Amino acid sequence: MHTLPAVTPDVLYAALAAGRVGVWTLDTSTGCSEWSEAMARLHGVDGLCGAAGDVFEAVESCDRAAIDEAVAHAPDLDEPLAVEYRLLLPDGRTRWLSAIVCTATGAQPDSVAVCVFATDVTERKEHDLAAARRRTSIEGLHWVNRAIIAGQGLGDTADALVHSASDVLGATAGILVYAAPDDNGGSLARAVAGIPESDAGAPRRLDWPEGIVGVDDVITVDDVSSAGVGDFLVSVGFPPETVRACGSALLVPIGSAARLGAMCFIREDVGYFSTHDAELASAIGSTAKAAIESAQRYEEQRLAARTFQQHLLPQHDVEIAGVELCTKYHPGRDGLDVGGDWFDVIDLGGRIGLAVGDVCGHGLVAAAHMGQLRYSFRALVRASSTPEKAFGVLNRIALDLHTTATVAYVELDVHTGACAIWRCGHLPPVIASAGGGTARWLGELGDGGPMLGFVDDVTCRPIRTNLDRGDVLLLYTDGLVERRGELIDDGLDRLAAALADSLPIEVLDDRCGALYQALARMGPDADDIAMVAARRH
């Protein structure tokens, strides 16, 4: 048992009071409790003696158990025990005390006294808590920023924002409503965290709730049921039953007057979100503003490029007697900008020209180069004596544009089925037999000429074959078969098998759709895809 030398209480109390230390003693044999004037001042109590628990009446309930347990077990401890606890002052402020609990010789022989030496550490504690909050804020913003960087495009950015912010703020659920550019001039979209996507409703409006001032500031709502924000939470997409179970909310505008959007976070607990949470949410809102603005600009540019690209691709299907045709274009689904993939069907009078190409790069520049090469190739095929000469001129155009491109071109005699295939750097076309189950490649990977724009002169010799009635000829761009982390041969094998298996479907357009869906399920396509298919009747 740890003991203190026998000293008179007056001397002990005076010495400790000089150091602003309060003293409380409990004689375990008599149950009598005494304390110094300094202890009385620290705890806001009257008198200098009383029941064992009188001094600690103002200790916050969540800390009271710790001090009571320390006092109860002090006689059994070999070393003093340090305890920190909070006092709730009448004016609502909190005072932090640090105490040492130990034992001393009691008033009676062989008796034990429990002593508590307490001092006010509020200033130090508040400094430590402020530093901890700053660390939490910095770490929280770090995780939010990392989540934003990992996102691609506006939807991914919004999803990353609401999930990371919900975790950092300790929210049960969160919704981010934002303005999303689209072909109709813009609409409201939302990202959710903490609730199933299927349960969240579509955002109806983004009007700040009536009676809540400070639309440019973060708003903490201690009691949703009495704050009149329930309708607002439902309007941005929270399920009504979730709002009814909600106790507190945190509303975060994104941009001035929530022009770009708003983040809303909820908890079941009433009064959960603190001033610190509001400060952190405000910093997250500033980060979200920059991220949403950047993602919106990206989305607007992507839409402009997509519209531009779509106007450069054929707008109407070509109908030619004796042959069934199918053309499809699928944009990439991996956050990439629009690509330079293109296709064309050219009526050559008794013959038909089928072409697919892929221009290097993404975005408006690639789309512009794609349009120039596509229209140039169409004109060259019609005007040149041979496709070989057309490819030679097209190569010089690619060199002038400082771009590279791959092209595959087939000329099919509709009546006889005679086929000639030219390729410059492009993957080989494939033919599936009419009865299904088998597919054959028109050339190997290394056949054909080099990609356009790569060397000064290209030599491209044709491969000749025959397309029997009912057989399906398919030309495609590399997005249909390329997958990250695997060999191109694996993708080609997968394409051949899927094309053969899709043949029992009667309509060619449906067959091509089934082919695309089969390959998309095996791995999401990162790049754009262009497809052209033909079948002789």
SULQUI-V5783 format. One record per residue. N is the residue number from 1. RES is the residue in one letter. SS is DSSP state (H for helix, E for strand, - for the rest). Layout:
# SULQUI-V5783
<<N/RES/SS> <N/RES/SS>>
This chain:
# SULQUI-V5783
<<1/M/-> <2/H/-> <3/T/-> <4/L/-> <5/P/-> <6/A/-> <7/V/-> <8/T/-> <9/P/H> <10/D/H> <11/V/H> <12/L/H> <13/Y/H> <14/A/H> <15/A/H> <16/L/H> <17/A/H> <18/A/H> <19/G/-> <20/R/-> <21/V/-> <22/G/E> <23/V/E> <24/W/E> <25/T/E> <26/L/E> <27/D/E> <28/T/-> <29/S/-> <30/T/-> <31/G/-> <32/C/-> <33/S/E> <34/E/E> <35/W/E> <36/S/-> <37/E/H> <38/A/H> <39/M/H> <40/A/H> <41/R/H> <42/L/H> <43/H/H> <44/G/-> <45/V/-> <46/D/-> <47/G/-> <48/L/-> <49/C/E> <50/G/E> <51/A/-> <52/A/-> <53/G/-> <54/D/H> <55/V/H> <56/F/H> <57/E/-> <58/A/-> <59/V/E> <60/E/-> <61/S/H> <62/C/H> <63/D/H> <64/R/H> <65/A/H> <66/A/H> <67/I/H> <68/D/H> <69/E/H> <70/A/H> <71/V/H> <72/A/H> <73/H/H> <74/A/H> <75/P/H> <76/D/H> <77/L/-> <78/D/-> <79/E/-> <80/P/-> <81/L/E> <82/A/E> <83/V/E> <84/E/E> <85/Y/E> <86/R/E> <87/L/E> <88/L/E> <89/L/-> <90/P/-> <91/D/-> <92/G/-> <93/R/-> <94/T/E> <95/R/E> <96/W/E> <97/L/E> <98/S/E> <99/A/E> <100/I/E> <101/V/E> <102/C/E> <103/T/E> <104/A/E> <105/T/E> <106/G/-> <107/A/-> <108/Q/-> <109/P/-> <110/D/-> <111/S/-> <112/V/E> <113/A/E> <114/V/E> <115/C/E> <116/V/E> <117/F/E> <118/A/E> <119/T/E> <120/D/E> <121/V/-> <122/T/H> <123/E/H> <124/R/H> <125/K/H> <126/E/H> <127/H/H> <128/D/H> <129/L/H> <130/A/H> <131/A/H> <132/A/H> <133/R/H> <134/R/H> <135/R/H> <136/T/H> <137/S/H> <138/I/H> <139/E/H> <140/G/H> <141/L/H> <142/H/H> <143/W/H> <144/V/H> <145/N/H> <146/R/H> <147/A/H> <148/I/H> <149/I/H> <150/A/H> <151/G/-> <152/Q/-> <153/G/H> <154/L/H> <155/G/H> <156/D/H> <157/T/H> <158/A/H> <159/D/H> <160/A/H> <161/L/H> <162/V/H> <163/H/H> <164/S/H> <165/A/H> <166/S/H> <167/D/H> <168/V/H> <169/L/H> <170/G/-> <171/A/-> <172/T/-> <173/A/E> <174/G/E> <175/I/E> <176/L/E> <177/V/E> <178/Y/E> <179/A/E> <180/A/E> <181/P/-> <182/D/-> <183/D/-> <184/N/-> <185/G/-> <186/G/-> <187/S/E> <188/L/E> <189/A/E> <190/R/E> <191/A/E> <192/V/E> <193/A/E> <194/G/-> <195/I/-> <196/P/-> <197/E/-> <198/S/-> <199/D/-> <200/A/-> <201/G/-> <202/A/-> <203/P/-> <204/R/-> <205/R/-> <206/L/-> <207/D/-> <208/W/-> <209/P/-> <210/E/-> <211/G/-> <212/I/-> <213/V/-> <214/G/-> <215/V/-> <216/D/-> <217/D/-> <218/V/-> <219/I/E> <220/T/E> <221/V/E> <222/D/-> <223/D/-> <224/V/H> <225/S/H> <226/S/H> <227/A/H> <228/G/-> <229/V/-> <230/G/H> <231/D/H> <232/F/H> <233/L/H> <234/V/H> <235/S/H> <236/V/-> <237/G/-> <238/F/-> <239/P/-> <240/P/H> <241/E/H> <242/T/H> <243/V/H> <244/R/H> <245/A/-> <246/C/-> <247/G/-> <248/S/E> <249/A/E> <250/L/E> <251/L/E> <252/V/E> <253/P/E> <254/I/E> <255/G/-> <256/S/H> <257/A/H> <258/A/H> <259/R/-> <260/L/-> <261/G/E> <262/A/E> <263/M/E> <264/C/E> <265/F/E> <266/I/E> <267/R/E> <268/E/-> <269/D/-> <270/V/-> <271/G/-> <272/Y/-> <273/F/-> <274/S/-> <275/T/H> <276/H/H> <277/D/H> <278/A/H> <279/E/H> <280/L/H> <281/A/H> <282/S/H> <283/A/H> <284/I/H> <285/G/H> <286/S/H> <287/T/H> <288/A/H> <289/K/H> <290/A/H> <291/A/H> <292/I/H> <293/E/H> <294/S/H> <295/A/H> <296/Q/H> <297/R/H> <298/Y/H> <299/E/H> <300/E/H> <301/Q/H> <302/R/H> <303/L/H> <304/A/H> <305/A/H> <306/R/H> <307/T/H> <308/F/H> <309/Q/H> <310/Q/H> <311/H/H> <312/L/H> <313/L/-> <314/P/-> <315/Q/-> <316/H/-> <317/D/-> <318/V/-> <319/E/-> <320/I/E> <321/A/-> <322/G/-> <323/V/E> <324/E/E> <325/L/E> <326/C/E> <327/T/E> <328/K/E> <329/Y/E> <330/H/E> <331/P/-> <332/G/-> <333/R/-> <334/D/-> <335/G/-> <336/L/-> <337/D/-> <338/V/-> <339/G/E> <340/G/E> <341/D/E> <342/W/E> <343/F/E> <344/D/E> <345/V/E> <346/I/E> <347/D/E> <348/L/-> <349/G/-> <350/G/-> <351/R/E> <352/I/E> <353/G/E> <354/L/E> <355/A/E> <356/V/E> <357/G/E> <358/D/E> <359/V/E> <360/C/E> <361/G/E> <362/H/E> <363/G/-> <364/L/H> <365/V/H> <366/A/H> <367/A/H> <368/A/H> <369/H/H> <370/M/H> <371/G/H> <372/Q/H> <373/L/H> <374/R/H> <375/Y/H> <376/S/H> <377/F/H> <378/R/H> <379/A/H> <380/L/H> <381/V/H> <382/R/H> <383/A/H> <384/S/-> <385/S/-> <386/T/-> <387/P/H> <388/E/H> <389/K/H> <390/A/H> <391/F/H> <392/G/H> <393/V/H> <394/L/H> <395/N/H> <396/R/H> <397/I/H> <398/A/H> <399/L/H> <400/D/H> <401/L/H> <402/H/-> <403/T/-> <404/T/-> <405/A/E> <406/T/E> <407/V/E> <408/A/E> <409/Y/E> <410/V/E> <411/E/E> <412/L/E> <413/D/E> <414/V/-> <415/H/-> <416/T/-> <417/G/-> <418/A/E> <419/C/E> <420/A/E> <421/I/E> <422/W/E> <423/R/E> <424/C/E> <425/G/E> <426/H/-> <427/L/-> <428/P/-> <429/P/-> <430/V/E> <431/I/E> <432/A/E> <433/S/-> <434/A/-> <435/G/-> <436/G/-> <437/G/-> <438/T/-> <439/A/E> <440/R/E> <441/W/E> <442/L/-> <443/G/-> <444/E/-> <445/L/-> <446/G/-> <447/D/-> <448/G/-> <449/G/E> <450/P/-> <451/M/-> <452/L/E> <453/G/-> <454/F/-> <455/V/-> <456/D/-> <457/D/-> <458/V/-> <459/T/-> <460/C/-> <461/R/-> <462/P/-> <463/I/E> <464/R/E> <465/T/E> <466/N/E> <467/L/-> <468/D/-> <469/R/-> <470/G/-> <471/D/-> <472/V/E> <473/L/E> <474/L/E> <475/L/E> <476/Y/E> <477/T/-> <478/D/H> <479/G/H> <480/L/H> <481/V/-> <482/E/-> <483/R/-> <484/R/-> <485/G/-> <486/E/-> <487/L/-> <488/I/H> <489/D/H> <490/D/H> <491/G/H> <492/L/H> <493/D/H> <494/R/H> <495/L/H> <496/A/H> <497/A/H> <498/A/H> <499/L/H> <500/A/H> <501/D/H> <502/S/H> <503/L/-> <504/P/-> <505/I/-> <506/E/-> <507/V/-> <508/L/H> <509/D/H> <510/D/H> <511/R/H> <512/C/H> <513/G/H> <514/A/H> <515/L/H> <516/Y/H> <517/Q/H> <518/A/H> <519/L/H> <520/A/H> <521/R/H> <522/M/-> <523/G/-> <524/P/-> <525/D/-> <526/A/-> <527/D/-> <528/D/-> <529/I/E> <530/A/E> <531/M/E> <532/V/E> <533/A/E> <534/A/E> <535/R/E> <536/R/E> <537/H/->>
